[in-house]
Amino acid sequence: MDKTKSESAPDKKETGSKKKPKVKNDAQLLIRINGVERDEFLALCDDLDTSAAREIRRFIRSFIREHQETDDQ
């Protein structure tokens, strides 16, 4: 008897992958910066094959971790 794709393909939930649940980015932060700095930042992000949003999120997370550690002492 032939199995159909849905019968033979493992369900994603059954594969046992332990991915972290994604946190939804549901807020925005509006900042005003110098246009030249913005253009340089975007160009550098492009050269480094990353995005401005990714780098800003990375900075914010690092900043929070750094200052939470000092607050706990």
Secondary structure as the mmCIF struct_conf table of DSSP 4:
data_model
#
loop_
_struct_conf.conf_type_id
_struct_conf.id
_struct_conf.beg_label_comp_id
_struct_conf.beg_label_asym_id
_struct_conf.beg_label_seq_id
_struct_conf.end_label_comp_id
_struct_conf.end_label_asym_id
_struct_conf.end_label_seq_id
HELX_LH_PP_P HELX_LH_PP_P1 ASP A 2 THR A 4
HELX_RH_AL_P HELX_RH_AL_P1 LYS A 5 SER A 8
BEND BEND1 ALA A 9 ALA A 9
HELX_LH_PP_P HELX_LH_PP_P2 PRO A 10 ASP A 11
HELX_RH_3T_P HELX_RH_3T_P1 LYS A 12 GLU A 14
BEND BEND2 THR A 15 THR A 15
HELX_LH_PP_P HELX_LH_PP_P3 LYS A 19 LYS A 24
HELX_RH_AL_P HELX_RH_AL_P2 GLY A 35 ASP A 47
TURN_TY1_P TURN_TY1_P1 LEU A 48 ASP A 49
HELX_RH_AL_P HELX_RH_AL_P3 ALA A 52 ASP A 71
TURN_TY1_P TURN_TY1_P2 ASP A 72 ASP A 72
#
